[in-house]
């Protein structure tokens, strides 16, 4: 169960792939959306206090 993921999240999720993400992006474009937010969390966890994890 993926309770912590939004339905439009495709990265690193079982049963989801890039082709599905592209299909969803096309649906958003067809609805009139004109922008995308792309977030790279690669360095984020370097700043997390690991003692609190």
MDAnalysis code that builds the backbone (N, CA, C; Angstrom):
import MDAnalysis as mda
import numpy as np

u = mda.Universe.empty(159, n_residues=53, atom_resindex=np.repeat(np.arange(53), 3), trajectory=True)
u.add_TopologyAttr("name", ["N", "CA", "C"] * 53)
u.add_TopologyAttr("resid", np.arange(1, 54))
u.add_TopologyAttr("resname", ["UNK", "UNK", "UNK", "UNK", "UNK", "UNK", "UNK", "UNK", "UNK", "UNK", "UNK", "UNK", "UNK", "UNK", "UNK", "UNK", "UNK", "UNK", "UNK", "UNK", "UNK", "UNK", "UNK", "UNK", "UNK", "UNK", "UNK", "UNK", "UNK", "UNK", "UNK", "UNK", "UNK", "UNK", "UNK", "UNK", "UNK", "UNK", "UNK", "UNK", "UNK", "UNK", "UNK", "UNK", "UNK", "UNK", "UNK", "UNK", "UNK", "UNK", "UNK", "UNK", "UNK"])
u.atoms.positions = np.array([
    [0.847, -1.182, 0.000],
    [0.000, 0.000, 0.000],
    [0.888, 1.238, 0.000],
    [0.612, 2.194, -0.858],
    [1.422, 3.410, -0.982],
    [0.692, 4.611, -0.401],
    [0.487, 4.625, 0.894],
    [-0.259, 5.710, 1.519],
    [0.478, 7.036, 1.483],
    [1.804, 7.000, 1.386],
    [2.560, 8.249, 1.437],
    [2.838, 8.849, 0.058],
    [2.401, 8.192, -1.008],
    [2.622, 8.702, -2.354],
    [1.334, 9.256, -2.938],
    [1.454, 10.326, -3.691],
    [0.319, 10.875, -4.425],
    [0.087, 10.026, -5.670],
    [-1.141, 10.059, -6.189],
    [-1.486, 9.254, -7.348],
    [-0.680, 9.642, -8.582],
    [-0.206, 10.876, -8.641],
    [0.548, 11.312, -9.817],
    [2.059, 11.165, -9.636],
    [2.477, 10.343, -8.678],
    [3.890, 10.067, -8.451],
    [4.258, 8.754, -9.150],
    [5.294, 8.791, -9.977],
    [5.668, 7.616, -10.761],
    [7.071, 7.112, -10.487],
    [7.932, 7.906, -9.899],
    [9.324, 7.511, -9.697],
    [9.494, 6.467, -8.610],
    [10.216, 5.408, -8.926],
    [10.589, 4.370, -7.959],
    [9.383, 3.736, -7.282],
    [8.307, 3.523, -8.050],
    [7.116, 2.878, -7.496],
    [6.836, 1.587, -8.241],
    [6.605, 0.505, -7.511],
    [6.285, -0.767, -8.173],
    [5.031, -0.626, -9.039],
    [5.079, -1.182, -10.235],
    [3.930, -1.139, -11.122],
    [3.770, 0.166, -11.880],
    [4.696, 1.092, -11.700],
    [4.651, 2.379, -12.407],
    [5.898, 2.496, -13.264],
    [5.769, 3.211, -14.391],
    [6.926, 3.346, -15.271],
    [6.890, 4.671, -16.013],
    [7.952, 4.933, -16.752],
    [8.087, 6.208, -17.463],
    [6.996, 6.392, -18.510],
    [6.585, 5.319, -19.156],
    [5.541, 5.432, -20.180],
    [4.212, 5.892, -19.571],
    [3.909, 5.406, -18.390],
    [2.695, 5.850, -17.696],
    [2.803, 7.314, -17.302],
    [3.983, 7.734, -16.882],
    [4.191, 9.137, -16.510],
    [4.015, 10.048, -17.719],
    [4.516, 9.623, -18.868],
    [4.353, 10.416, -20.092],
    [2.883, 10.507, -20.477],
    [2.171, 9.405, -20.369],
    [0.730, 9.407, -20.677],
    [-0.012, 10.391, -19.773],
    [0.323, 10.376, -18.489],
    [-0.311, 11.292, -17.536],
    [0.056, 12.736, -17.858],
    [1.299, 12.986, -18.230],
    [1.723, 14.340, -18.600],
    [0.934, 14.836, -19.803],
    [0.719, 13.973, -20.776],
    [-0.074, 14.359, -21.953],
    [-1.510, 14.694, -21.565],
    [-2.060, 13.958, -20.624],
    [-3.417, 14.255, -20.147],
    [-3.462, 15.642, -19.512],
    [-2.457, 15.967, -18.716],
    [-2.406, 17.298, -18.102],
    [-2.276, 18.390, -19.157],
    [-1.436, 18.160, -20.166],
    [-1.280, 19.139, -21.251],
    [-2.609, 19.345, -21.964],
    [-3.312, 18.265, -22.238],
    [-4.605, 18.361, -22.921],
    [-5.650, 19.095, -22.083],
    [-5.477, 19.091, -20.776],
    [-6.392, 19.825, -19.883],
    [-6.024, 21.299, -19.760],
    [-4.909, 21.692, -20.357],
    [-4.530, 23.098, -20.340],
    [-3.404, 23.463, -19.397],
    [-2.861, 22.494, -18.682],
    [-1.722, 22.795, -17.810],
    [-0.528, 23.176, -18.672],
    [0.236, 24.170, -18.221],
    [1.354, 24.661, -19.028],
    [2.695, 24.635, -18.297],
    [2.760, 24.094, -17.098],
    [4.025, 24.062, -16.379],
    [4.179, 22.744, -15.631],
    [5.431, 22.444, -15.269],
    [5.782, 21.209, -14.572],
    [6.730, 21.553, -13.436],
    [6.599, 20.866, -12.323],
    [7.550, 20.995, -11.221],
    [8.322, 19.685, -11.137],
    [9.632, 19.773, -11.237],
    [10.505, 18.605, -11.158],
    [11.420, 18.806, -9.964],
    [11.342, 17.909, -9.010],
    [12.128, 18.039, -7.786],
    [13.107, 16.877, -7.696],
    [14.373, 17.189, -7.473],
    [15.405, 16.176, -7.318],
    [15.831, 16.164, -5.854],
    [15.523, 15.088, -5.171],
    [15.809, 14.994, -3.735],
    [17.154, 14.331, -3.430],
    [17.990, 14.173, -4.431],
    [19.234, 13.428, -4.258],
    [20.062, 13.923, -3.071],
    [20.235, 15.215, -2.925],
    [21.078, 15.759, -1.851],
    [20.290, 16.108, -0.587],
    [18.969, 16.009, -0.642],
    [18.153, 16.393, 0.508],
    [18.516, 15.588, 1.752],
    [18.666, 14.293, 1.609],
    [18.872, 13.451, 2.780],
    [20.243, 13.643, 3.417],
    [21.141, 14.318, 2.727],
    [22.423, 14.681, 3.340],
    [22.229, 15.719, 4.441],
    [21.109, 16.448, 4.403],
    [20.860, 17.515, 5.371],
    [19.948, 17.085, 6.520],
    [19.428, 15.866, 6.460],
    [18.512, 15.374, 7.493],
    [19.318, 14.920, 8.707],
    [18.823, 15.255, 9.887],
    [19.463, 14.815, 11.121],
    [19.218, 13.313, 11.278],
    [20.248, 12.509, 11.046],
    [20.102, 11.058, 11.063],
    [19.866, 10.512, 12.469],
    [20.238, 11.256, 13.497],
    [19.962, 10.818, 14.866],
    [18.462, 10.779, 15.130],
    [17.705, 11.665, 14.479],
    [16.257, 11.716, 14.679],
    [15.514, 10.685, 13.832],
    [16.199, 10.121, 12.849],
    [15.571, 9.075, 12.047],
    [15.497, 7.814, 12.861],
])
